């Protein structure tokens, strides 16, 4: 007999979320392990004693975590999403009749709490992973990635020097034909400081920008089929963003120039748990941030009773200062050096005891002085021979060139640190650790940017960006935590069942022997 369903709403009904959400549901399991009661004391100083009650800080953090677990970066959209999900309502302790907070409340509360509150919650989640044995601590892999900001390149404005703006434009920037026709969009509010609006670059740096990019601007106007003929060459030395002064212009090979923040990530190689994440300006190199990263992560691991021994990173973190710093705090670096490092001229042998080089003809090139390179801002050692050593040298033309009269070259001040690091990197252990880094931190970054809402920062300012990154990392670690505990439960139950089966088989064997006629 064919059935037909007729729907009619009931005037009275009995409905309990706790009965409707399955036991194996992700958010039900997360609710049972996540304890955020410490937030009441941590956030109490940021509220007044009178007025209307605000959103519960625990509800706020849970809603934020839901947004990143569901890969929704818009506050408005994830509030709408939560209203349609019974398991999420159960997770945040809301009933069907309870009205969810406005999306603007989420934004204002995020601005209200300082960065320390978000970092403390992240540390508590990390401590949960440590207590379950998910973090080994001895090897940490470090990497970075640019994260798009909530700002448009069309809102960029030129930094103004003391001289007239028109003269300044002719001096430092090639204006293409499309630049003259395309107006620059003005921002409603200029949040940048006066210091940021004023050019601080030297004439030499500005001249380098002009000579390096004049041909680029010309090609953009003349290239057939170019989709970005109206693009303008921009640089952090000549431009700033008034809507988000902390955003910086950065570019990766093969990618377009964008306004980004730089996310620095540390991952434990044991079970790929994120141990540290932080937002930085995107206009500096990775090696300029390494010491700050280590100074923040090492105390956190030590406080949890873990000893950090190996620091693993890619070539972008390579510098002599970093190698020396890591050795001073008893960390072994596995950071490949830059391809430009040679340790001295080709064919020259270094004498470590006397601190001099010996050229292919047997002449000694002694050490002269230590100086700071104005271009790279690094310490270097100068080695220089004398005129009479090279006067009758048979390889003078190829060794000195046309104008030089004596051999002169410079080597990094941290040559010994470089050599010790290279020895570790090229060892079998170093090759193994390199593979661990590639299979650890890089997939984690891909997961955060593609599935954990870190493809774009939906807030303004580097402090707010840091909060967003911590929330995304918390969501990742919590997902790892539940998956790990489920595996432990299954493996424990399997081992217990195996033990019971062995006991039962042994008991059956005993009963069989007792019933044998010879025994009777």
FENUR-V582067 format. One record per residue. NEAR is the number of other ideal C-beta (glycine too) atoms within 8 Angstrom. Layout:
near: [NEAR:NEAR]
//
This chain:
near: [2:3:4:4:4:4:4:4:4:5:3:4:4:4:6:6:11:6:5:8:11:5:4:5:9:7:12:14:11:11:9:6:10:9:5:11:6:9:12:9:6:9:11:7:4:7:7:4:3:3:3:3:2:7:9:6:13:10:12:13:11:12:14:11:12:15:13:14:10:8:8:9:8:8:11:7:8:13:14:8:12:13:8:5:8:8:11:11:14:15:12:11:5:8:6:6:3:7:2:7:10:6:10:7:10:15:10:8:12:12:7:6:11:6:9:6:11:12:9:10:13:13:9:10:13:15:9:11:15:12:6:10:5:12:14:8:12:8:12:15:14:14:13:11:9:12:16:9:13:8:11:7:10:6:12:12:12:9:12:8:7:2:5:5:7:6:8:13:10:6:8:9:10:9:7:11:6:11:10:7:6:8:3:7:7:5:9:4:6:7:8:9:6:5:6:9:11:9:10:5:8:5:5:6:9:14:9:8:14:12:7:7:10:9:6:9:13:10:8:13:10:6:8:4:4:7:4:6:9:8:7:8:9:9:8:8:11:13:12:11:13:11:11:12:10:9:12:12:16:11:8:6:4:3:7:4:8:12:12:13:16:16:15:15:16:14:14:16:12:10:9:10:13:13:12:11:12:11:13:11:9:12:7:8:5:11:11:6:12:14:9:8:13:13:8:10:13:11:8:12:13:10:6:11:4:11:7:13:8:11:13:14:14:9:9:9:12:12:10:13:11:14:16:10:11:12:11:6:8:5:12:8:12:14:15:7:11:6:5:4:9:6:8:9:7:4:5:11:5:9:9:6:4:5:7:11:12:10:13:6:7:5:11:8:13:9:8:6:6:7:8:7:10:4:4:4:6:11:12:12:12:12:15:11:13:7:7:5:10:14:7:4:10:5:8:10:6:4:10:9:6:3:4:8:6:11:14:8:10:8:10:11:10:12:13:7:11:14:9:10:13:9:8:12:12:7:8:5:7:11:9:8:12:12:8:12:16:7:7:12:12:10:9:13:12:8:10:13:10:7:5:13:11:12:8:9:12:8:11:8:8:10:8:12:15:12:13:14:14:14:13:14:13:13:13:13:15:13:9:13:14:12:8:12:10:9:8:9:8:8:8:8:8:8:8:8:8:8:8:8:8:8:8:8:8:8:8:8:8:8:8:8:8:7:7:8:4:4:7:5]
//
